[in-house]
Amino acid sequence: MRLIGLKTCDTCRKARKALAAAGSEVDYTDVRDDGLSTADIDAIVAEFPAKAINKSSTTWRGLSDAEKESDAKALLAAHPTLLKRPVIIDRDMTIGWDKATQAKWLGET
């Protein structure tokens, strides 16, 4: 299982801890330290075109209006911390850490 997130993000830390506690082996990619590959960006934007960018982030608020109009792929390539987190990949792909996502990965109903 692969988790793409930010090590300083509380939600990512909660997700990582819960997945490990549930017995999942988690390969962690930190977007700030490791960046995002073009393949990751393409897959995430294709799967979640409207949700890939975290528009409530500090990074988003710091962008100019012109930058905010950019393509999601270009934004994520230039500013990987704009990614809505966490992205979890293991056969399927999810974004965020809401109740439905937790149930999917933790086997809860």
Jmol script that loads the backbone (N, CA, C; Angstrom):
load data "model"
ATOM      1  N   MET A   1       0.843  -1.169   0.000  1.00  0.00           N
ATOM      2  CA  MET A   1       0.000   0.000   0.000  1.00  0.00           C
ATOM      3  C   MET A   1       0.891   1.237   0.000  1.00  0.00           C
ATOM      4  N   ARG A   2       0.479   2.229  -0.747  1.00  0.00           N
ATOM      5  CA  ARG A   2       1.245   3.468  -0.838  1.00  0.00           C
ATOM      6  C   ARG A   2       0.395   4.629  -0.344  1.00  0.00           C
ATOM      7  N   LEU A   3       0.984   5.458   0.495  1.00  0.00           N
ATOM      8  CA  LEU A   3       0.304   6.647   1.006  1.00  0.00           C
ATOM      9  C   LEU A   3       1.118   7.856   0.561  1.00  0.00           C
ATOM     10  N   ILE A   4       0.460   8.774  -0.134  1.00  0.00           N
ATOM     11  CA  ILE A   4       1.097  10.009  -0.571  1.00  0.00           C
ATOM     12  C   ILE A   4       0.537  11.119   0.298  1.00  0.00           C
ATOM     13  N   GLY A   5       1.421  11.820   0.997  1.00  0.00           N
ATOM     14  CA  GLY A   5       0.955  12.855   1.901  1.00  0.00           C
ATOM     15  C   GLY A   5       2.066  13.808   2.274  1.00  0.00           C
ATOM     16  N   LEU A   6       1.907  14.376   3.436  1.00  0.00           N
ATOM     17  CA  LEU A   6       2.864  15.342   3.967  1.00  0.00           C
ATOM     18  C   LEU A   6       3.118  14.962   5.407  1.00  0.00           C
ATOM     19  N   LYS A   7       4.381  14.761   5.769  1.00  0.00           N
ATOM     20  CA  LYS A   7       4.679  14.250   7.107  1.00  0.00           C
ATOM     21  C   LYS A   7       4.250  15.193   8.214  1.00  0.00           C
ATOM     22  N   THR A   8       4.071  16.475   7.916  1.00  0.00           N
ATOM     23  CA  THR A   8       3.629  17.434   8.931  1.00  0.00           C
ATOM     24  C   THR A   8       2.103  17.577   8.979  1.00  0.00           C
ATOM     25  N   CYS A   9       1.385  16.857   8.140  1.00  0.00           N
ATOM     26  CA  CYS A   9      -0.075  16.924   8.074  1.00  0.00           C
ATOM     27  C   CYS A   9      -0.682  15.984   9.121  1.00  0.00           C
ATOM     28  N   ASP A  10      -1.497  16.525  10.013  1.00  0.00           N
ATOM     29  CA  ASP A  10      -2.124  15.712  11.058  1.00  0.00           C
ATOM     30  C   ASP A  10      -2.984  14.597  10.470  1.00  0.00           C
ATOM     31  N   THR A  11      -3.727  14.898   9.426  1.00  0.00           N
ATOM     32  CA  THR A  11      -4.588  13.889   8.808  1.00  0.00           C
ATOM     33  C   THR A  11      -3.758  12.756   8.219  1.00  0.00           C
ATOM     34  N   CYS A  12      -2.652  13.093   7.586  1.00  0.00           N
ATOM     35  CA  CYS A  12      -1.770  12.056   7.020  1.00  0.00           C
ATOM     36  C   CYS A  12      -1.172  11.192   8.117  1.00  0.00           C
ATOM     37  N   ARG A  13      -0.779  11.817   9.218  1.00  0.00           N
ATOM     38  CA  ARG A  13      -0.226  11.049  10.340  1.00  0.00           C
ATOM     39  C   ARG A  13      -1.276  10.108  10.913  1.00  0.00           C
ATOM     40  N   LYS A  14      -2.514  10.578  11.059  1.00  0.00           N
ATOM     41  CA  LYS A  14      -3.593   9.724  11.568  1.00  0.00           C
ATOM     42  C   LYS A  14      -3.837   8.551  10.632  1.00  0.00           C
ATOM     43  N   ALA A  15      -3.883   8.828   9.342  1.00  0.00           N
ATOM     44  CA  ALA A  15      -4.121   7.770   8.360  1.00  0.00           C
ATOM     45  C   ALA A  15      -3.002   6.741   8.387  1.00  0.00           C
ATOM     46  N   ARG A  16      -1.775   7.205   8.407  1.00  0.00           N
ATOM     47  CA  ARG A  16      -0.614   6.304   8.420  1.00  0.00           C
ATOM     48  C   ARG A  16      -0.625   5.418   9.658  1.00  0.00           C
ATOM     49  N   LYS A  17      -0.910   6.024  10.809  1.00  0.00           N
ATOM     50  CA  LYS A  17      -0.943   5.276  12.067  1.00  0.00           C
ATOM     51  C   LYS A  17      -2.069   4.238  12.060  1.00  0.00           C
ATOM     52  N   ALA A  18      -3.260   4.639  11.598  1.00  0.00           N
ATOM     53  CA  ALA A  18      -4.404   3.721  11.567  1.00  0.00           C
ATOM     54  C   ALA A  18      -4.161   2.566  10.600  1.00  0.00           C
ATOM     55  N   LEU A  19      -3.579   2.859   9.448  1.00  0.00           N
ATOM     56  CA  LEU A  19      -3.298   1.805   8.472  1.00  0.00           C
ATOM     57  C   LEU A  19      -2.267   0.816   9.018  1.00  0.00           C
ATOM     58  N   ALA A  20      -1.242   1.332   9.672  1.00  0.00           N
ATOM     59  CA  ALA A  20      -0.225   0.456  10.270  1.00  0.00           C
ATOM     60  C   ALA A  20      -0.832  -0.392  11.376  1.00  0.00           C
ATOM     61  N   ALA A  21      -1.694   0.211  12.202  1.00  0.00           N
ATOM     62  CA  ALA A  21      -2.357  -0.525  13.285  1.00  0.00           C
ATOM     63  C   ALA A  21      -3.266  -1.623  12.742  1.00  0.00           C
ATOM     64  N   ALA A  22      -3.808  -1.395  11.544  1.00  0.00           N
ATOM     65  CA  ALA A  22      -4.685  -2.390  10.923  1.00  0.00           C
ATOM     66  C   ALA A  22      -3.891  -3.476  10.201  1.00  0.00           C
ATOM     67  N   GLY A  23      -2.564  -3.375  10.243  1.00  0.00           N
ATOM     68  CA  GLY A  23      -1.723  -4.411   9.665  1.00  0.00           C
ATOM     69  C   GLY A  23      -1.262  -4.148   8.241  1.00  0.00           C
ATOM     70  N   SER A  24      -1.522  -2.973   7.718  1.00  0.00           N
ATOM     71  CA  SER A  24      -1.092  -2.652   6.357  1.00  0.00           C
ATOM     72  C   SER A  24       0.358  -2.183   6.365  1.00  0.00           C
ATOM     73  N   GLU A  25       1.105  -2.647   5.404  1.00  0.00           N
ATOM     74  CA  GLU A  25       2.466  -2.157   5.220  1.00  0.00           C
ATOM     75  C   GLU A  25       2.369  -0.920   4.328  1.00  0.00           C
ATOM     76  N   VAL A  26       2.798   0.211   4.854  1.00  0.00           N
ATOM     77  CA  VAL A  26       2.610   1.483   4.170  1.00  0.00           C
ATOM     78  C   VAL A  26       3.941   2.005   3.646  1.00  0.00           C
ATOM     79  N   ASP A  27       3.989   2.221   2.342  1.00  0.00           N
ATOM     80  CA  ASP A  27       5.120   2.886   1.696  1.00  0.00           C
ATOM     81  C   ASP A  27       4.725   4.354   1.595  1.00  0.00           C
ATOM     82  N   TYR A  28       5.469   5.226   2.287  1.00  0.00           N
ATOM     83  CA  TYR A  28       5.081   6.630   2.429  1.00  0.00           C
ATOM     84  C   TYR A  28       5.858   7.519   1.464  1.00  0.00           C
ATOM     85  N   THR A  29       5.146   8.369   0.745  1.00  0.00           N
ATOM     86  CA  THR A  29       5.751   9.375  -0.116  1.00  0.00           C
ATOM     87  C   THR A  29       5.377  10.736   0.442  1.00  0.00           C
ATOM     88  N   ASP A  30       6.376  11.501   0.863  1.00  0.00           N
ATOM     89  CA  ASP A  30       6.147  12.848   1.365  1.00  0.00           C
ATOM     90  C   ASP A  30       6.281  13.814   0.189  1.00  0.00           C
ATOM     91  N   VAL A  31       5.213  14.551  -0.108  1.00  0.00           N
ATOM     92  CA  VAL A  31       5.229  15.417  -1.285  1.00  0.00           C
ATOM     93  C   VAL A  31       6.251  16.541  -1.183  1.00  0.00           C
ATOM     94  N   ARG A  32       6.546  16.983   0.016  1.00  0.00           N
ATOM     95  CA  ARG A  32       7.531  18.054   0.165  1.00  0.00           C
ATOM     96  C   ARG A  32       8.952  17.513  -0.019  1.00  0.00           C
ATOM     97  N   ASP A  33       9.248  16.382   0.594  1.00  0.00           N
ATOM     98  CA  ASP A  33      10.593  15.811   0.511  1.00  0.00           C
ATOM     99  C   ASP A  33      10.842  15.054  -0.791  1.00  0.00           C
ATOM    100  N   ASP A  34       9.857  14.270  -1.221  1.00  0.00           N
ATOM    101  CA  ASP A  34      10.026  13.385  -2.367  1.00  0.00           C
ATOM    102  C   ASP A  34       9.461  13.937  -3.666  1.00  0.00           C
ATOM    103  N   GLY A  35       8.548  14.911  -3.572  1.00  0.00           N
ATOM    104  CA  GLY A  35       7.888  15.433  -4.761  1.00  0.00           C
ATOM    105  C   GLY A  35       6.856  14.457  -5.299  1.00  0.00           C
ATOM    106  N   LEU A  36       6.285  14.809  -6.417  1.00  0.00           N
ATOM    107  CA  LEU A  36       5.306  13.961  -7.093  1.00  0.00           C
ATOM    108  C   LEU A  36       5.813  13.676  -8.492  1.00  0.00           C
ATOM    109  N   SER A  37       5.781  12.422  -8.886  1.00  0.00           N
ATOM    110  CA  SER A  37       6.191  12.080 -10.248  1.00  0.00           C
ATOM    111  C   SER A  37       5.092  12.497 -11.220  1.00  0.00           C
ATOM    112  N   THR A  38       5.470  12.632 -12.471  1.00  0.00           N
ATOM    113  CA  THR A  38       4.490  12.954 -13.511  1.00  0.00           C
ATOM    114  C   THR A  38       3.419  11.869 -13.581  1.00  0.00           C
ATOM    115  N   ALA A  39       3.830  10.614 -13.412  1.00  0.00           N
ATOM    116  CA  ALA A  39       2.870   9.500 -13.449  1.00  0.00           C
ATOM    117  C   ALA A  39       1.878   9.603 -12.292  1.00  0.00           C
ATOM    118  N   ASP A  40       2.365   9.953 -11.098  1.00  0.00           N
ATOM    119  CA  ASP A  40       1.468  10.125  -9.946  1.00  0.00           C
ATOM    120  C   ASP A  40       0.482  11.267 -10.196  1.00  0.00           C
ATOM    121  N   ILE A  41       1.000  12.394 -10.668  1.00  0.00           N
ATOM    122  CA  ILE A  41       0.135  13.545 -10.933  1.00  0.00           C
ATOM    123  C   ILE A  41      -0.930  13.180 -11.958  1.00  0.00           C
ATOM    124  N   ASP A  42      -0.528  12.546 -13.047  1.00  0.00           N
ATOM    125  CA  ASP A  42      -1.481  12.153 -14.090  1.00  0.00           C
ATOM    126  C   ASP A  42      -2.566  11.236 -13.536  1.00  0.00           C
ATOM    127  N   ALA A  43      -2.168  10.236 -12.743  1.00  0.00           N
ATOM    128  CA  ALA A  43      -3.128   9.271 -12.191  1.00  0.00           C
ATOM    129  C   ALA A  43      -4.085   9.932 -11.208  1.00  0.00           C
ATOM    130  N   ILE A  44      -3.554  10.786 -10.344  1.00  0.00           N
ATOM    131  CA  ILE A  44      -4.393  11.433  -9.331  1.00  0.00           C
ATOM    132  C   ILE A  44      -5.388  12.390  -9.976  1.00  0.00           C
ATOM    133  N   VAL A  45      -4.925  13.204 -10.912  1.00  0.00           N
ATOM    134  CA  VAL A  45      -5.825  14.164 -11.570  1.00  0.00           C
ATOM    135  C   VAL A  45      -6.851  13.424 -12.431  1.00  0.00           C
ATOM    136  N   ALA A  46      -6.460  12.321 -13.068  1.00  0.00           N
ATOM    137  CA  ALA A  46      -7.422  11.539 -13.864  1.00  0.00           C
ATOM    138  C   ALA A  46      -8.508  10.935 -12.976  1.00  0.00           C
ATOM    139  N   GLU A  47      -8.113  10.442 -11.792  1.00  0.00           N
ATOM    140  CA  GLU A  47      -9.061   9.791 -10.878  1.00  0.00           C
ATOM    141  C   GLU A  47      -9.918  10.804 -10.111  1.00  0.00           C
ATOM    142  N   PHE A  48      -9.330  11.933  -9.750  1.00  0.00           N
ATOM    143  CA  PHE A  48     -10.025  12.934  -8.927  1.00  0.00           C
ATOM    144  C   PHE A  48      -9.863  14.331  -9.521  1.00  0.00           C
ATOM    145  N   PRO A  49     -10.435  14.582 -10.696  1.00  0.00           N
ATOM    146  CA  PRO A  49     -10.201  15.867 -11.359  1.00  0.00           C
ATOM    147  C   PRO A  49     -10.649  17.079 -10.539  1.00  0.00           C
ATOM    148  N   ALA A  50     -11.721  16.946  -9.791  1.00  0.00           N
ATOM    149  CA  ALA A  50     -12.242  18.084  -9.029  1.00  0.00           C
ATOM    150  C   ALA A  50     -11.700  18.144  -7.602  1.00  0.00           C
ATOM    151  N   LYS A  51     -11.070  17.065  -7.138  1.00  0.00           N
ATOM    152  CA  LYS A  51     -10.635  17.006  -5.735  1.00  0.00           C
ATOM    153  C   LYS A  51      -9.125  16.981  -5.548  1.00  0.00           C
ATOM    154  N   ALA A  52      -8.364  16.944  -6.622  1.00  0.00           N
ATOM    155  CA  ALA A  52      -6.913  16.774  -6.507  1.00  0.00           C
ATOM    156  C   ALA A  52      -6.234  17.956  -5.820  1.00  0.00           C
ATOM    157  N   ILE A  53      -6.778  19.148  -5.981  1.00  0.00           N
ATOM    158  CA  ILE A  53      -6.184  20.355  -5.410  1.00  0.00           C
ATOM    159  C   ILE A  53      -6.898  20.720  -4.117  1.00  0.00           C
ATOM    160  N   ASN A  54      -6.126  20.947  -3.070  1.00  0.00           N
ATOM    161  CA  ASN A  54      -6.659  21.370  -1.773  1.00  0.00           C
ATOM    162  C   ASN A  54      -6.784  22.898  -1.785  1.00  0.00           C
ATOM    163  N   LYS A  55      -8.001  23.365  -2.053  1.00  0.00           N
ATOM    164  CA  LYS A  55      -8.224  24.806  -2.193  1.00  0.00           C
ATOM    165  C   LYS A  55      -8.417  25.520  -0.864  1.00  0.00           C
ATOM    166  N   SER A  56      -8.256  24.805   0.234  1.00  0.00           N
ATOM    167  CA  SER A  56      -8.317  25.459   1.544  1.00  0.00           C
ATOM    168  C   SER A  56      -6.929  25.539   2.188  1.00  0.00           C
ATOM    169  N   SER A  57      -5.907  25.191   1.422  1.00  0.00           N
ATOM    170  CA  SER A  57      -4.552  25.170   1.975  1.00  0.00           C
ATOM    171  C   SER A  57      -3.915  26.553   1.974  1.00  0.00           C
ATOM    172  N   THR A  58      -2.906  26.692   2.810  1.00  0.00           N
ATOM    173  CA  THR A  58      -2.130  27.921   2.871  1.00  0.00           C
ATOM    174  C   THR A  58      -1.441  28.174   1.531  1.00  0.00           C
ATOM    175  N   THR A  59      -0.956  27.120   0.909  1.00  0.00           N
ATOM    176  CA  THR A  59      -0.285  27.262  -0.383  1.00  0.00           C
ATOM    177  C   THR A  59      -1.241  27.839  -1.419  1.00  0.00           C
ATOM    178  N   TRP A  60      -2.475  27.332  -1.465  1.00  0.00           N
ATOM    179  CA  TRP A  60      -3.481  27.823  -2.407  1.00  0.00           C
ATOM    180  C   TRP A  60      -3.757  29.309  -2.177  1.00  0.00           C
ATOM    181  N   ARG A  61      -3.923  29.687  -0.927  1.00  0.00           N
ATOM    182  CA  ARG A  61      -4.223  31.089  -0.621  1.00  0.00           C
ATOM    183  C   ARG A  61      -3.081  32.014  -1.011  1.00  0.00           C
ATOM    184  N   GLY A  62      -1.866  31.491  -1.073  1.00  0.00           N
ATOM    185  CA  GLY A  62      -0.712  32.299  -1.445  1.00  0.00           C
ATOM    186  C   GLY A  62      -0.488  32.442  -2.935  1.00  0.00           C
ATOM    187  N   LEU A  63      -1.257  31.720  -3.745  1.00  0.00           N
ATOM    188  CA  LEU A  63      -1.095  31.790  -5.192  1.00  0.00           C
ATOM    189  C   LEU A  63      -1.768  33.035  -5.760  1.00  0.00           C
ATOM    190  N   SER A  64      -1.255  33.502  -6.868  1.00  0.00           N
ATOM    191  CA  SER A  64      -1.893  34.617  -7.569  1.00  0.00           C
ATOM    192  C   SER A  64      -3.152  34.103  -8.275  1.00  0.00           C
ATOM    193  N   ASP A  65      -4.011  35.014  -8.668  1.00  0.00           N
ATOM    194  CA  ASP A  65      -5.217  34.618  -9.391  1.00  0.00           C
ATOM    195  C   ASP A  65      -4.863  33.897 -10.691  1.00  0.00           C
ATOM    196  N   ALA A  66      -3.825  34.358 -11.362  1.00  0.00           N
ATOM    197  CA  ALA A  66      -3.395  33.714 -12.607  1.00  0.00           C
ATOM    198  C   ALA A  66      -2.939  32.278 -12.348  1.00  0.00           C
ATOM    199  N   GLU A  67      -2.192  32.078 -11.269  1.00  0.00           N
ATOM    200  CA  GLU A  67      -1.743  30.719 -10.940  1.00  0.00           C
ATOM    201  C   GLU A  67      -2.929  29.821 -10.604  1.00  0.00           C
ATOM    202  N   LYS A  68      -3.912  30.359  -9.906  1.00  0.00           N
ATOM    203  CA  LYS A  68      -5.088  29.564  -9.535  1.00  0.00           C
ATOM    204  C   LYS A  68      -5.871  29.087 -10.752  1.00  0.00           C
ATOM    205  N   GLU A  69      -5.728  29.781 -11.862  1.00  0.00           N
ATOM    206  CA  GLU A  69      -6.419  29.398 -13.097  1.00  0.00           C
ATOM    207  C   GLU A  69      -5.671  28.318 -13.870  1.00  0.00           C
ATOM    208  N   SER A  70      -4.479  27.966 -13.422  1.00  0.00           N
ATOM    209  CA  SER A  70      -3.652  26.969 -14.111  1.00  0.00           C
ATOM    210  C   SER A  70      -4.297  25.587 -14.058  1.00  0.00           C
ATOM    211  N   ASP A  71      -3.839  24.753 -14.951  1.00  0.00           N
ATOM    212  CA  ASP A  71      -4.233  23.351 -15.008  1.00  0.00           C
ATOM    213  C   ASP A  71      -3.794  22.646 -13.724  1.00  0.00           C
ATOM    214  N   ALA A  72      -4.618  21.724 -13.230  1.00  0.00           N
ATOM    215  CA  ALA A  72      -4.312  21.008 -11.985  1.00  0.00           C
ATOM    216  C   ALA A  72      -2.971  20.288 -12.063  1.00  0.00           C
ATOM    217  N   LYS A  73      -2.655  19.703 -13.207  1.00  0.00           N
ATOM    218  CA  LYS A  73      -1.382  18.990 -13.349  1.00  0.00           C
ATOM    219  C   LYS A  73      -0.204  19.952 -13.217  1.00  0.00           C
ATOM    220  N   ALA A  74      -0.314  21.113 -13.833  1.00  0.00           N
ATOM    221  CA  ALA A  74       0.756  22.102 -13.757  1.00  0.00           C
ATOM    222  C   ALA A  74       0.910  22.627 -12.333  1.00  0.00           C
ATOM    223  N   LEU A  75      -0.221  22.837 -11.655  1.00  0.00           N
ATOM    224  CA  LEU A  75      -0.176  23.306 -10.273  1.00  0.00           C
ATOM    225  C   LEU A  75       0.511  22.293  -9.359  1.00  0.00           C
ATOM    226  N   LEU A  76       0.158  21.016  -9.510  1.00  0.00           N
ATOM    227  CA  LEU A  76       0.753  19.986  -8.662  1.00  0.00           C
ATOM    228  C   LEU A  76       2.236  19.783  -8.967  1.00  0.00           C
ATOM    229  N   ALA A  77       2.614  19.957 -10.221  1.00  0.00           N
ATOM    230  CA  ALA A  77       4.024  19.840 -10.575  1.00  0.00           C
ATOM    231  C   ALA A  77       4.831  20.977  -9.941  1.00  0.00           C
ATOM    232  N   ALA A  78       4.262  22.168  -9.944  1.00  0.00           N
ATOM    233  CA  ALA A  78       4.961  23.331  -9.394  1.00  0.00           C
ATOM    234  C   ALA A  78       4.863  23.414  -7.875  1.00  0.00           C
ATOM    235  N   HIS A  79       3.731  22.971  -7.325  1.00  0.00           N
ATOM    236  CA  HIS A  79       3.456  23.083  -5.888  1.00  0.00           C
ATOM    237  C   HIS A  79       2.856  21.768  -5.378  1.00  0.00           C
ATOM    238  N   PRO A  80       3.674  20.746  -5.145  1.00  0.00           N
ATOM    239  CA  PRO A  80       3.138  19.442  -4.740  1.00  0.00           C
ATOM    240  C   PRO A  80       2.342  19.477  -3.424  1.00  0.00           C
ATOM    241  N   THR A  81       2.603  20.471  -2.573  1.00  0.00           N
ATOM    242  CA  THR A  81       1.859  20.541  -1.311  1.00  0.00           C
ATOM    243  C   THR A  81       0.406  20.949  -1.516  1.00  0.00           C
ATOM    244  N   LEU A  82       0.027  21.317  -2.738  1.00  0.00           N
ATOM    245  CA  LEU A  82      -1.378  21.616  -3.039  1.00  0.00           C
ATOM    246  C   LEU A  82      -2.240  20.348  -3.111  1.00  0.00           C
ATOM    247  N   LEU A  83      -1.602  19.189  -3.127  1.00  0.00           N
ATOM    248  CA  LEU A  83      -2.339  17.931  -3.227  1.00  0.00           C
ATOM    249  C   LEU A  83      -3.275  17.752  -2.048  1.00  0.00           C
ATOM    250  N   LYS A  84      -4.529  17.398  -2.323  1.00  0.00           N
ATOM    251  CA  LYS A  84      -5.467  17.000  -1.268  1.00  0.00           C
ATOM    252  C   LYS A  84      -4.917  15.718  -0.691  1.00  0.00           C
ATOM    253  N   ARG A  85      -4.807  15.659   0.628  1.00  0.00           N
ATOM    254  CA  ARG A  85      -4.129  14.537   1.266  1.00  0.00           C
ATOM    255  C   ARG A  85      -5.032  13.804   2.249  1.00  0.00           C
ATOM    256  N   PRO A  86      -4.665  12.567   2.516  1.00  0.00           N
ATOM    257  CA  PRO A  86      -3.701  11.708   1.835  1.00  0.00           C
ATOM    258  C   PRO A  86      -4.301  11.049   0.599  1.00  0.00           C
ATOM    259  N   VAL A  87      -3.447  10.626  -0.300  1.00  0.00           N
ATOM    260  CA  VAL A  87      -3.839   9.766  -1.413  1.00  0.00           C
ATOM    261  C   VAL A  87      -3.324   8.385  -1.050  1.00  0.00           C
ATOM    262  N   ILE A  88      -4.209   7.405  -1.086  1.00  0.00           N
ATOM    263  CA  ILE A  88      -3.840   6.029  -0.747  1.00  0.00           C
ATOM    264  C   ILE A  88      -4.061   5.168  -1.983  1.00  0.00           C
ATOM    265  N   ILE A  89      -3.043   4.390  -2.322  1.00  0.00           N
ATOM    266  CA  ILE A  89      -3.091   3.562  -3.526  1.00  0.00           C
ATOM    267  C   ILE A  89      -2.759   2.124  -3.152  1.00  0.00           C
ATOM    268  N   ASP A  90      -3.675   1.229  -3.477  1.00  0.00           N
ATOM    269  CA  ASP A  90      -3.461  -0.204  -3.314  1.00  0.00           C
ATOM    270  C   ASP A  90      -4.562  -0.892  -4.119  1.00  0.00           C
ATOM    271  N   ARG A  91      -4.302  -1.137  -5.373  1.00  0.00           N
ATOM    272  CA  ARG A  91      -5.292  -1.585  -6.354  1.00  0.00           C
ATOM    273  C   ARG A  91      -6.270  -0.465  -6.667  1.00  0.00           C
ATOM    274  N   ASP A  92      -6.919   0.101  -5.667  1.00  0.00           N
ATOM    275  CA  ASP A  92      -7.803   1.259  -5.825  1.00  0.00           C
ATOM    276  C   ASP A  92      -7.049   2.495  -5.358  1.00  0.00           C
ATOM    277  N   MET A  93      -7.664   3.655  -5.587  1.00  0.00           N
ATOM    278  CA  MET A  93      -7.076   4.907  -5.149  1.00  0.00           C
ATOM    279  C   MET A  93      -8.159   5.735  -4.459  1.00  0.00           C
ATOM    280  N   THR A  94      -7.799   6.302  -3.296  1.00  0.00           N
ATOM    281  CA  THR A  94      -8.706   7.208  -2.591  1.00  0.00           C
ATOM    282  C   THR A  94      -7.960   8.497  -2.280  1.00  0.00           C
ATOM    283  N   ILE A  95      -8.747   9.532  -1.994  1.00  0.00           N
ATOM    284  CA  ILE A  95      -8.162  10.820  -1.643  1.00  0.00           C
ATOM    285  C   ILE A  95      -8.896  11.339  -0.415  1.00  0.00           C
ATOM    286  N   GLY A  96      -8.155  11.879   0.533  1.00  0.00           N
ATOM    287  CA  GLY A  96      -8.753  12.341   1.787  1.00  0.00           C
ATOM    288  C   GLY A  96      -8.806  11.215   2.810  1.00  0.00           C
ATOM    289  N   TRP A  97      -9.346  11.532   3.989  1.00  0.00           N
ATOM    290  CA  TRP A  97      -9.425  10.544   5.067  1.00  0.00           C
ATOM    291  C   TRP A  97     -10.767  10.688   5.776  1.00  0.00           C
ATOM    292  N   ASP A  98     -11.851  10.598   4.997  1.00  0.00           N
ATOM    293  CA  ASP A  98     -13.192  10.686   5.572  1.00  0.00           C
ATOM    294  C   ASP A  98     -13.636   9.304   6.059  1.00  0.00           C
ATOM    295  N   LYS A  99     -14.838   9.246   6.615  1.00  0.00           N
ATOM    296  CA  LYS A  99     -15.347   7.980   7.192  1.00  0.00           C
ATOM    297  C   LYS A  99     -15.392   6.859   6.150  1.00  0.00           C
ATOM    298  N   ALA A 100     -15.832   7.169   4.931  1.00  0.00           N
ATOM    299  CA  ALA A 100     -15.937   6.141   3.889  1.00  0.00           C
ATOM    300  C   ALA A 100     -14.553   5.605   3.512  1.00  0.00           C
ATOM    301  N   THR A 101     -13.580   6.488   3.435  1.00  0.00           N
ATOM    302  CA  THR A 101     -12.213   6.078   3.109  1.00  0.00           C
ATOM    303  C   THR A 101     -11.634   5.220   4.226  1.00  0.00           C
ATOM    304  N   GLN A 102     -11.867   5.631   5.456  1.00  0.00           N
ATOM    305  CA  GLN A 102     -11.388   4.843   6.591  1.00  0.00           C
ATOM    306  C   GLN A 102     -12.014   3.457   6.572  1.00  0.00           C
ATOM    307  N   ALA A 103     -13.305   3.382   6.318  1.00  0.00           N
ATOM    308  CA  ALA A 103     -13.985   2.082   6.272  1.00  0.00           C
ATOM    309  C   ALA A 103     -13.414   1.208   5.166  1.00  0.00           C
ATOM    310  N   LYS A 104     -13.125   1.786   4.028  1.00  0.00           N
ATOM    311  CA  LYS A 104     -12.574   1.021   2.911  1.00  0.00           C
ATOM    312  C   LYS A 104     -11.231   0.406   3.252  1.00  0.00           C
ATOM    313  N   TRP A 105     -10.318   1.202   3.788  1.00  0.00           N
ATOM    314  CA  TRP A 105      -8.963   0.733   4.026  1.00  0.00           C
ATOM    315  C   TRP A 105      -8.788  -0.008   5.349  1.00  0.00           C
ATOM    316  N   LEU A 106      -9.636   0.285   6.318  1.00  0.00           N
ATOM    317  CA  LEU A 106      -9.483  -0.350   7.630  1.00  0.00           C
ATOM    318  C   LEU A 106     -10.416  -1.540   7.794  1.00  0.00           C
ATOM    319  N   GLY A 107     -11.248  -1.798   6.777  1.00  0.00           N
ATOM    320  CA  GLY A 107     -12.138  -2.945   6.827  1.00  0.00           C
ATOM    321  C   GLY A 107     -13.309  -2.780   7.769  1.00  0.00           C
ATOM    322  N   GLU A 108     -13.643  -1.543   8.077  1.00  0.00           N
ATOM    323  CA  GLU A 108     -14.776  -1.284   8.963  1.00  0.00           C
ATOM    324  C   GLU A 108     -16.044  -1.134   8.139  1.00  0.00           C
ATOM    325  N   THR A 109     -17.151  -1.445   8.740  1.00  0.00           N
ATOM    326  CA  THR A 109     -18.428  -1.304   8.038  1.00  0.00           C
ATOM    327  C   THR A 109     -19.282  -0.242   8.659  1.00  0.00           C
TER     328      THR A 109
END
end "model"
wireframe off; spacefill off
backbone 0.3
color backbone group
